[in-house]
Amino acid sequence: MTVGGENVLNYWHGGLSEVPDEVWHHPSLEVLLLPDNALTRLPARIGALAALHTLDLGHNQLTELPPELGDLTALSRFLYVHDNRLTSLPDALGDLKRLTYLNVGENRLTSLPETLGSLRALVELRAQHNHLTSVPASLGGLTALRELWLRGNRLTSLPATVGRLSALRELELRENRFATVPEALRGLPLLRRLDLRANRLRELPPWIGDLPALEKLDLRWNEVSVPQELLRRLEGRGCVVLR
């Protein structure tokens, strides 16, 4: 099917337990939508769809992804694999050099591959609601990244390299185990929204008032004390502080 001049196959909510054979008859396919089915595996031949720029596998029952996913070098817009049963991601994801949006949230991931730091075109990364206890230092290489969603994990710290994310606008750290605000955030020049709800914070570092672009700081559901002077500095320049 051609939609807006693009070759699209849409199997949304189709009750499928496997990828339809029809897919493999369309080597020039650009958009493949398979969300909200009952897929348990993704065939290795997915890597043959060389023209694919969008792939949606969200809301299925996948337990792993084949390394051939990394052969989809035209994948430049969206890759959704959220709400599956993934416990790991293949290193080959780092070969998707043109990808701009990646959603691996709502899985069972305990780590992210170091190779994700190679996705230099990535603008948004969502890894919320997993079992992450750390994120790889290589993420500091994502210099185009504007949004990073890490809500609902088991994080207690961030690597210092996060401070290199010079394009980052939104950082979602809600529902983790941070006892202090990560020092790595100190050098983020464009950070506008910082969500630290439901962590274990008790105090704020003075430098948080120096983040030049900060517009919203959410501290609710912590036992944090905000010094009045710091509060005045933030609110005085228009930053909304929720506590």
TORMARMAR-924622 format. One line per field, with one value per residue: x, y, z of N, C-alpha, C in turn. Coordinates in pm, 1 decimal. Layout:
N
n_px	(X|...);
n_py	(Y|...);
n_pz	(Z|...);
ca_px	(X|...);
ca_py	(Y|...);
ca_pz	(Z|...);
c_px	(X|...);
c_py	(Y|...);
c_pz	(Z|...);
This chain:
243
n_px	(84.4|51.4|112.9|86.9|287.4|471.3|585.6|397.1|315.4|64.2|-12.4|-141.1|-276.3|-358.3|-387.6|-176.1|61.2|298.5|528.7|374.1|392.8|363.1|509.4|774.3|766.7|793.7|1042.9|1110.0|987.6|903.2|784.4|693.7|447.1|370.3|243.3|90.8|22.6|74.6|335.7|615.2|866.6|1113.7|1193.4|1519.2|1542.6|1441.7|1637.8|1673.6|1510.5|1586.5|1511.3|1366.0|1249.0|1101.6|1000.0|774.0|732.1|605.7|427.2|408.8|515.6|785.3|1093.2|1353.2|1573.0|1681.7|2026.7|2043.7|1885.0|2042.6|2119.6|1947.8|2009.1|1890.0|1704.9|1575.3|1387.3|1185.0|1209.7|1033.2|1021.6|897.5|721.5|747.5|902.4|1171.4|1498.3|1748.1|1938.4|2050.2|2395.1|2419.6|2239.1|2371.9|2455.6|2270.5|2296.2|2160.1|1927.5|1671.4|1480.6|1424.3|1259.2|1270.6|1133.6|940.9|1016.2|1224.9|1482.5|1810.8|2035.9|2186.4|2321.5|2667.2|2710.7|2505.7|2587.0|2684.1|2486.8|2463.0|2279.7|2056.3|1772.1|1579.2|1557.5|1405.2|1387.2|1231.9|1083.4|1217.5|1468.1|1702.1|2017.5|2226.4|2354.8|2522.0|2848.0|2900.2|2677.5|2720.1|2809.7|2594.9|2531.2|2329.7|2105.7|1795.0|1591.3|1576.0|1459.3|1431.6|1274.9|1141.0|1330.1|1623.6|1819.1|2101.2|2295.8|2452.7|2667.6|2962.6|2991.9|2744.0|2725.7|2812.4|2602.8|2506.7|2286.3|2065.0|1734.6|1521.2|1503.2|1417.3|1397.4|1242.2|1115.4|1337.1|1641.1|1792.8|1999.3|2128.4|2147.8|2262.5|2597.3|2682.9|2493.2|2546.4|2673.2|2495.5|2384.0|2139.6|1931.2|1597.5|1378.7|1367.5|1299.9|1271.7|1112.3|992.9|1230.4|1518.0|1601.1|1746.6|1865.1|1961.2|2210.5|2397.1|2468.3|2259.9|2103.4|2236.5|2196.4|2145.4|1920.0|1706.4|1367.4|1171.1|1160.6|1110.2|1047.6|887.0|761.8|993.1|1214.1|1318.4|1500.5|1478.4|1685.9|1601.2|1727.5|1824.4|1582.7|1464.9|1641.6|1596.0|1315.7|1302.8|1401.3|1211.9|1183.5|988.6|937.0|855.5|754.9);
n_py	(-118.4|222.5|519.1|854.9|867.1|685.0|350.6|141.0|-92.9|-189.9|-347.5|-310.6|-406.9|-664.3|-923.5|-1098.8|-1366.4|-1406.1|-1255.6|-1155.2|-1336.1|-1179.0|-948.8|-1000.5|-993.7|-740.3|-574.8|-307.5|-179.1|85.9|166.2|-20.6|-144.3|-303.8|-304.3|-391.7|-668.9|-1022.5|-1104.3|-1314.4|-1351.1|-1207.8|-1248.0|-1319.2|-1232.1|-981.6|-796.6|-767.0|-576.0|-323.8|-61.3|36.8|288.0|332.9|143.4|-31.0|-214.8|-224.6|-313.9|-600.9|-943.5|-994.1|-1149.7|-1124.8|-952.3|-985.0|-981.4|-897.4|-679.1|-460.1|-431.2|-264.5|-6.1|215.8|293.7|561.1|725.1|621.9|375.5|152.1|-52.6|-89.6|-202.2|-489.4|-805.6|-789.8|-863.6|-788.4|-595.8|-611.4|-564.5|-475.5|-272.7|-38.5|11.3|154.9|422.9|645.2|675.1|852.4|841.9|635.9|391.5|194.5|133.4|2.5|-270.7|-546.2|-477.5|-485.7|-355.3|-128.0|-147.3|-63.7|21.3|189.1|444.8|515.3|617.2|879.3|1050.8|1043.4|1182.4|1150.3|936.3|674.5|489.2|407.6|258.0|0.9|-227.5|-98.6|-42.6|112.1|334.6|328.6|477.5|559.5|692.3|957.8|1032.6|1100.4|1352.0|1491.6|1448.8|1532.4|1462.8|1251.8|971.6|810.2|715.0|523.8|319.1|169.7|343.1|497.8|672.5|872.5|851.4|1055.8|1143.3|1215.1|1482.1|1580.2|1601.6|1822.5|1918.4|1846.4|1880.5|1784.2|1583.3|1293.2|1154.3|1039.4|831.4|666.9|585.6|793.4|955.8|1190.4|1479.1|1412.6|1492.7|1518.5|1662.7|1921.1|2065.6|2108.8|2296.5|2355.4|2239.5|2219.0|2102.6|1915.7|1624.1|1488.9|1347.1|1136.3|1010.6|971.8|1204.7|1448.2|1690.2|1978.1|2057.7|2364.7|2446.7|2387.5|2601.2|2741.4|2639.3|2736.4|2731.6|2620.1|2558.1|2416.5|2238.7|1947.4|1820.9|1668.3|1428.9|1359.3|1383.3|1640.4|1933.3|2264.9|2531.6|2866.9|3079.8|2960.2|2881.9|3131.0|3227.3|3052.8|3072.6|3341.6|3385.3|3273.4|2996.0|2713.2|2553.1|2253.7|2099.9);
n_pz	(0.0|-81.1|83.7|99.1|-90.0|5.6|63.0|249.5|503.7|714.6|1003.7|1239.6|1549.6|1467.6|1555.2|1519.3|1531.7|1418.3|1183.2|886.1|575.2|353.1|392.9|318.0|48.4|-34.6|-96.0|-119.3|83.3|304.8|543.3|817.4|1013.4|1300.8|1551.5|1871.6|1862.0|1880.8|1860.5|1900.3|1809.2|1590.8|1263.4|1122.1|865.0|853.2|821.9|551.1|448.5|305.0|250.6|455.9|672.2|897.3|1172.5|1360.9|1638.8|1875.0|2180.5|2184.4|2222.0|2221.5|2294.6|2229.5|1999.6|1664.1|1555.1|1295.0|1270.6|1275.5|1014.4|891.3|763.3|652.3|829.4|969.2|1088.8|1295.8|1552.6|1723.5|1997.7|2231.5|2528.3|2529.9|2590.6|2631.2|2741.1|2682.3|2443.6|2104.7|2016.3|1761.5|1716.7|1729.5|1474.5|1342.3|1218.9|1126.7|1266.0|1437.3|1642.6|1916.6|2096.7|2367.2|2589.2|2873.0|2900.8|2999.9|3050.4|3174.4|3119.4|2881.0|2553.3|2494.5|2239.5|2163.8|2186.7|1943.2|1789.3|1648.4|1528.6|1681.1|1831.3|2023.4|2299.1|2456.6|2740.8|2947.9|3242.9|3286.7|3405.8|3468.2|3611.1|3558.1|3304.4|2988.9|2953.7|2700.4|2603.2|2618.4|2374.5|2219.0|2072.1|1943.8|2088.2|2229.6|2404.8|2685.3|2832.5|3126.7|3323.7|3599.4|3661.5|3811.9|3885.7|4035.7|3982.0|3722.3|3436.7|3404.0|3146.4|3049.7|3074.7|2834.4|2664.5|2488.2|2349.0|2490.9|2602.9|2760.9|3048.2|3194.7|3494.6|3683.1|3948.6|4028.1|4200.8|4301.3|4527.8|4532.3|4319.4|3998.7|3930.1|3672.5|3532.3|3555.9|3353.9|3140.7|2887.4|2759.5|2894.4|2977.6|3109.4|3399.0|3552.5|3857.4|4025.0|4291.4|4394.0|4603.2|4715.2|4929.9|4948.7|4748.7|4507.2|4500.1|4241.6|4072.2|4036.5|3846.3|3598.7|3281.8|3106.3|3237.1|3292.3|3421.6|3717.3|3873.9|4180.0|4337.0|4575.7|4705.9|4986.4|5007.2|5084.1|4992.6|4971.7|5057.3|4928.4|4693.4|4582.0|4532.8|4338.7|4123.7|4075.2|4036.4|3783.4|3630.5|3640.1|3705.6|4003.8|4140.9|4434.9);
ca_px	(0.0|124.7|50.2|166.4|403.1|559.8|541.7|359.7|232.5|12.7|-79.4|-172.7|-383.8|-407.2|-395.4|-72.2|160.5|424.4|531.0|311.3|479.5|347.6|613.8|898.7|746.0|802.7|1179.3|1121.9|903.2|962.9|721.2|632.7|378.4|325.0|218.9|-29.2|-5.8|123.0|460.9|713.1|998.8|1131.6|1284.8|1645.2|1529.7|1402.7|1750.5|1671.8|1423.0|1690.9|1456.4|1281.9|1289.5|1019.9|961.9|700.1|711.6|560.6|311.1|408.2|569.5|919.9|1189.9|1484.2|1577.4|1793.4|2133.1|2021.1|1818.1|2145.2|2135.8|1849.3|2083.5|1803.1|1613.5|1614.2|1282.4|1137.8|1215.7|958.4|1019.3|850.6|617.5|770.3|960.4|1314.0|1590.7|1871.6|1932.5|2169.8|2496.2|2403.4|2159.2|2464.1|2479.0|2161.3|2358.5|2070.4|1806.0|1648.5|1391.9|1431.0|1181.8|1290.3|1071.1|845.9|1069.2|1289.9|1624.2|1896.0|2144.4|2180.1|2451.5|2759.0|2706.5|2404.6|2656.8|2717.7|2368.9|2488.7|2164.8|1942.8|1716.5|1500.5|1579.1|1314.8|1419.9|1158.3|1019.9|1295.6|1536.3|1837.3|2090.9|2324.2|2350.6|2660.9|2917.5|2899.6|2564.0|2770.3|2834.4|2469.7|2535.4|2207.0|1993.8|1717.5|1509.1|1622.2|1357.8|1484.1|1181.1|1099.6|1438.6|1686.2|1941.6|2149.3|2393.5|2469.9|2809.3|3004.3|2981.4|2612.7|2749.5|2843.8|2479.3|2488.8|2157.1|1957.8|1631.7|1436.0|1561.3|1315.8|1462.3|1141.6|1099.6|1461.9|1693.3|1894.2|2007.8|2178.5|2133.2|2387.6|2690.4|2697.1|2395.9|2592.8|2718.9|2400.0|2347.9|2005.5|1833.3|1480.9|1290.9|1434.3|1200.6|1336.9|1007.8|993.6|1363.2|1555.4|1674.9|1730.2|1915.2|1995.8|2338.6|2380.1|2487.8|2138.4|2053.9|2317.0|2159.5|2097.3|1794.7|1609.0|1235.4|1086.6|1232.2|1006.7|1109.5|782.4|775.1|1124.8|1222.5|1424.3|1492.3|1526.5|1722.2|1522.7|1805.8|1823.9|1446.6|1446.6|1720.0|1529.2|1185.0|1324.5|1424.8|1098.6|1182.4|884.9|990.6|747.9|811.8);
ca_py	(0.0|348.2|624.7|976.8|840.6|589.6|211.3|116.3|-207.4|-162.2|-463.2|-273.0|-477.8|-763.2|-1056.5|-1179.3|-1432.8|-1401.7|-1156.1|-1213.4|-1362.5|-1068.2|-848.9|-1034.0|-970.9|-596.2|-535.1|-161.3|-130.7|196.4|173.6|-147.1|-123.7|-431.1|-291.5|-444.5|-803.4|-1124.9|-1154.3|-1363.7|-1348.6|-1129.8|-1325.7|-1256.0|-1174.2|-841.2|-715.8|-753.9|-464.8|-220.8|73.2|67.7|401.0|330.2|8.1|-29.4|-348.4|-202.9|-385.3|-740.4|-1035.2|-1028.6|-1173.8|-1085.0|-893.0|-1044.9|-885.5|-847.5|-549.9|-361.2|-416.9|-167.3|120.7|325.3|324.2|697.0|798.3|565.9|234.2|126.0|-190.9|-76.4|-291.9|-628.0|-883.3|-791.2|-856.4|-729.2|-542.7|-651.9|-462.4|-429.5|-150.3|72.2|31.4|235.6|554.5|753.9|671.1|972.8|814.1|497.4|365.1|58.6|135.7|-101.2|-404.0|-602.4|-453.7|-455.2|-270.6|-83.9|-175.2|47.8|63.4|293.7|572.8|541.1|670.4|1023.7|1126.3|1021.2|1302.4|1110.2|799.5|638.1|360.1|412.3|137.4|-120.4|-263.0|-45.6|5.9|207.2|358.2|326.1|605.3|595.1|779.0|1093.7|1060.9|1133.2|1498.7|1548.8|1406.0|1638.8|1406.9|1125.1|923.2|699.4|698.0|391.1|221.2|151.1|421.0|576.4|769.1|883.7|870.5|1194.5|1175.9|1274.5|1625.3|1617.5|1606.7|1968.2|1951.3|1789.4|1972.9|1720.5|1466.4|1229.2|1063.4|1007.4|694.7|593.9|575.7|896.9|1022.6|1324.2|1517.8|1374.7|1602.0|1528.5|1755.4|2057.1|2136.2|2098.4|2435.4|2373.9|2161.6|2299.8|2032.2|1810.0|1557.0|1406.1|1300.9|1001.6|955.2|970.4|1328.9|1521.0|1826.1|2015.8|2126.2|2506.0|2470.2|2366.2|2734.7|2798.4|2581.3|2859.3|2719.2|2544.7|2618.8|2338.9|2144.8|1875.1|1752.8|1609.7|1293.0|1343.5|1451.3|1735.1|2069.8|2360.7|2658.1|2979.1|3158.0|2887.5|2889.0|3265.9|3237.7|2978.6|3131.2|3479.2|3389.9|3210.3|2849.8|2657.0|2449.7|2178.3|2027.5);
ca_pz	(0.0|-87.6|162.0|88.3|-173.1|71.0|67.4|388.4|543.0|848.8|1063.3|1376.9|1619.5|1372.0|1613.0|1455.8|1616.0|1344.3|1075.9|766.3|458.9|257.8|418.0|248.3|-94.5|-57.7|-59.8|-118.2|191.8|380.1|674.9|859.2|1140.7|1356.8|1695.2|1935.3|1815.9|1974.3|1804.5|1997.7|1746.9|1469.1|1179.1|1082.4|731.5|864.8|776.2|405.3|409.6|300.8|233.3|572.0|756.7|1018.8|1214.2|1487.2|1695.2|2011.2|2234.9|2142.8|2323.5|2177.5|2402.0|2178.4|1866.2|1590.3|1520.9|1158.4|1278.4|1246.8|869.4|842.3|768.2|608.4|939.1|1006.1|1159.3|1422.3|1587.7|1845.7|2047.6|2368.8|2577.0|2491.9|2700.4|2602.1|2854.5|2631.5|2308.1|2030.6|1990.5|1623.8|1711.5|1710.5|1331.9|1285.5|1232.6|1083.9|1346.8|1517.5|1756.3|1962.5|2217.8|2419.3|2720.8|2914.4|2879.1|3118.9|3026.2|3290.1|3069.8|2742.0|2491.8|2474.7|2099.7|2142.3|2177.5|1802.9|1719.2|1655.6|1478.1|1770.9|1893.2|2140.9|2346.7|2565.8|2802.8|3073.2|3297.1|3269.5|3530.5|3451.4|3728.8|3506.0|3160.0|2942.0|2937.3|2558.3|2571.2|2605.4|2233.6|2149.5|2078.0|1888.9|2172.9|2293.7|2512.3|2740.5|2925.9|3207.7|3434.9|3641.9|3660.5|3943.0|3873.6|4149.8|3931.4|3578.0|3405.1|3383.4|3004.0|3022.4|3065.7|2696.5|2586.0|2478.4|2288.1|2572.5|2653.7|2862.1|3112.8|3278.3|3590.3|3784.3|3998.7|4034.2|4337.0|4318.5|4657.8|4501.1|4178.7|3932.3|3900.2|3527.1|3475.6|3583.3|3234.5|3029.9|2859.9|2703.4|2970.1|3013.1|3203.0|3474.8|3636.5|3959.3|4116.4|4349.0|4415.5|4745.0|4734.7|5056.2|4929.7|4612.7|4495.3|4461.9|4098.9|3993.5|4005.3|3738.7|3469.1|3217.0|3031.0|3315.0|3301.7|3511.9|3803.8|3947.6|4293.0|4420.9|4629.7|4766.6|5115.2|4975.3|5135.6|4894.2|5036.8|5009.4|4833.0|4567.6|4529.8|4477.5|4215.9|4018.0|4044.1|3992.8|3638.9|3560.9|3649.7|3791.4|4092.6|4203.6|4548.4);
c_px	(88.6|46.5|140.6|293.5|500.9|499.2|522.3|282.3|195.0|-66.5|-116.4|-292.5|-445.4|-417.3|-289.2|21.6|295.5|413.6|472.9|410.9|473.7|460.4|736.2|887.7|755.5|941.7|1199.8|1036.3|975.1|909.6|654.6|578.6|318.3|289.9|92.1|-73.8|42.4|251.9|555.6|854.7|996.4|1232.7|1409.3|1633.9|1478.0|1513.1|1755.1|1586.3|1505.0|1638.0|1378.3|1335.3|1210.8|978.2|898.1|667.9|658.1|440.9|298.1|464.6|710.2|1012.8|1331.9|1469.0|1697.1|1900.8|2117.3|1943.8|1916.8|2172.5|2041.5|1909.5|2004.1|1706.4|1652.7|1510.5|1250.0|1167.4|1148.7|970.0|969.8|738.5|628.5|827.2|1111.8|1396.2|1725.5|1846.2|2059.3|2267.0|2478.6|2315.1|2247.7|2496.5|2372.5|2198.1|2266.5|1946.0|1792.8|1559.8|1397.8|1355.2|1198.4|1225.9|979.3|891.4|1130.3|1441.1|1697.3|2014.3|2113.2|2317.3|2536.2|2748.7|2601.0|2469.3|2698.0|2603.0|2371.4|2373.7|2046.1|1902.0|1640.2|1525.5|1489.6|1348.9|1350.6|1101.6|1089.9|1356.9|1680.6|1895.8|2200.8|2295.6|2494.9|2719.8|2914.3|2783.2|2606.6|2802.0|2711.7|2450.1|2413.7|2087.1|1927.5|1633.8|1563.5|1526.3|1408.8|1395.6|1159.9|1206.0|1497.2|1817.6|1973.8|2248.3|2388.9|2618.0|2841.2|2986.9|2845.0|2625.8|2785.7|2719.7|2435.0|2356.8|2039.3|1865.4|1552.7|1503.4|1462.5|1382.6|1367.0|1143.9|1226.3|1510.2|1805.5|1886.5|2060.0|2152.9|2265.1|2472.0|2704.0|2604.4|2443.0|2627.8|2623.6|2342.1|2204.8|1896.7|1720.6|1394.9|1366.6|1334.1|1272.6|1236.5|1035.5|1131.9|1391.7|1635.5|1643.3|1780.6|1948.9|2132.8|2316.8|2388.8|2361.7|2074.0|2128.1|2285.1|2086.4|1960.8|1682.2|1478.6|1144.1|1171.0|1129.1|1072.6|1008.8|814.6|921.3|1117.0|1332.0|1396.4|1554.0|1558.9|1646.8|1598.8|1808.0|1687.2|1420.3|1522.4|1647.9|1398.2|1199.2|1351.7|1322.4|1095.4|1074.5|945.7|873.0|810.1|704.1);
c_py	(124.4|455.2|747.0|956.4|742.1|449.6|169.4|-14.2|-187.6|-281.7|-434.0|-352.8|-585.4|-904.0|-1151.6|-1242.5|-1441.5|-1297.8|-1218.8|-1231.0|-1248.1|-966.7|-874.2|-1020.8|-823.6|-545.3|-384.0|-97.4|-23.1|206.2|39.8|-130.0|-255.2|-419.5|-362.1|-576.0|-901.9|-1186.8|-1197.1|-1364.9|-1262.0|-1203.3|-1247.0|-1187.0|-1031.4|-750.7|-694.3|-636.7|-336.0|-78.5|121.8|187.7|408.0|186.6|15.4|-172.3|-339.3|-287.9|-526.1|-826.4|-1082.3|-1045.5|-1139.7|-1023.2|-952.3|-940.0|-827.8|-716.7|-437.6|-341.4|-312.9|-27.5|240.0|367.4|459.0|770.4|736.7|416.7|218.5|-22.7|-192.3|-176.5|-430.4|-701.3|-895.1|-780.2|-798.3|-677.6|-583.7|-535.7|-400.2|-305.9|-27.6|100.4|118.7|383.6|671.2|766.2|795.4|949.4|665.1|483.2|218.1|45.3|17.9|-241.0|-455.5|-586.9|-421.7|-367.5|-228.4|-109.0|-49.1|104.4|170.2|430.7|609.1|605.6|822.5|1109.7|1122.6|1150.4|1267.3|962.5|775.3|498.0|348.6|276.0|8.7|-154.9|-213.6|-0.5|103.8|230.5|368.8|465.9|653.3|686.1|924.9|1132.2|1102.5|1285.0|1566.0|1523.8|1524.5|1589.0|1270.5|1084.5|798.0|672.1|550.9|285.2|210.4|228.5|496.2|683.0|771.5|902.8|1017.0|1238.2|1233.3|1426.6|1673.1|1631.4|1751.3|2010.1|1909.1|1897.8|1913.6|1594.8|1413.6|1123.5|1021.1|859.4|611.5|594.0|676.6|957.4|1164.3|1353.3|1487.2|1495.7|1623.6|1631.3|1899.8|2135.0|2134.9|2235.9|2458.5|2299.8|2251.4|2233.5|1917.0|1750.9|1459.0|1353.4|1159.7|937.0|957.5|1095.5|1392.6|1664.4|1849.7|2082.2|2271.8|2529.2|2449.9|2500.0|2801.6|2738.3|2688.5|2850.7|2655.5|2622.2|2545.7|2236.7|2077.2|1787.3|1681.0|1466.1|1258.3|1407.6|1556.8|1873.0|2163.2|2491.8|2775.2|3061.9|3091.8|2894.7|3025.3|3283.1|3171.2|3045.4|3274.2|3491.8|3305.5|3059.8|2804.6|2543.6|2382.8|2092.4|1990.9);
c_pz	(0.0|-12.5|155.7|9.1|-114.4|67.8|213.0|400.6|689.2|899.8|1209.0|1429.4|1529.5|1426.5|1560.4|1557.5|1545.7|1233.4|948.7|651.1|357.7|271.0|332.1|97.8|-131.0|-17.3|-55.4|-8.7|274.3|523.0|704.9|1000.3|1187.7|1505.2|1741.1|1872.6|1922.3|1922.6|1915.4|1941.0|1622.9|1382.0|1140.3|947.1|734.7|810.2|626.8|357.9|407.9|289.5|355.7|650.3|887.3|1047.5|1352.0|1529.3|1838.1|2049.5|2176.0|2255.4|2286.6|2297.6|2358.5|2040.5|1792.2|1559.4|1381.6|1156.5|1245.0|1098.6|811.0|845.7|716.5|718.4|999.8|1089.0|1295.9|1431.9|1723.4|1880.2|2192.8|2399.2|2514.6|2613.4|2683.7|2730.1|2813.2|2490.4|2234.3|2010.8|1853.0|1611.9|1689.1|1565.4|1266.9|1295.4|1201.0|1171.5|1434.4|1639.8|1789.1|2093.3|2256.2|2557.9|2745.6|2872.4|3009.3|3109.5|3155.9|3249.7|2926.6|2679.2|2475.1|2333.4|2072.1|2132.1|2036.9|1725.9|1722.4|1604.3|1573.8|1841.3|2020.8|2171.8|2466.3|2614.6|2937.7|3111.9|3251.2|3405.6|3528.7|3585.0|3688.1|3358.4|3111.7|2924.6|2792.9|2520.1|2560.7|2462.7|2155.5|2147.7|2016.0|1979.5|2242.8|2411.1|2553.3|2851.8|2995.8|3329.2|3469.5|3626.5|3801.0|3950.0|4002.1|4105.7|3778.8|3548.7|3376.3|3238.6|2965.8|3011.0|2926.1|2609.2|2569.5|2415.9|2374.9|2628.4|2769.6|2915.1|3216.4|3365.4|3702.1|3822.0|3980.0|4179.1|4362.4|4458.1|4642.6|4353.2|4108.1|3892.5|3749.3|3464.3|3482.2|3456.2|3117.2|2996.7|2814.7|2780.4|3020.4|3119.9|3266.6|3572.9|3729.2|4061.2|4168.0|4345.4|4565.2|4781.3|4869.6|5046.3|4783.3|4610.8|4451.2|4311.9|4015.6|3956.6|3891.7|3602.1|3387.9|3150.8|3111.0|3334.1|3399.0|3585.1|3892.6|4054.1|4381.1|4460.2|4660.6|4904.3|5107.4|5035.0|5032.4|4965.9|4974.7|4905.9|4695.3|4502.3|4466.0|4346.9|4099.5|3977.4|3993.2|3845.0|3562.6|3564.2|3747.9|3871.8|4163.4|4313.4|4648.1);
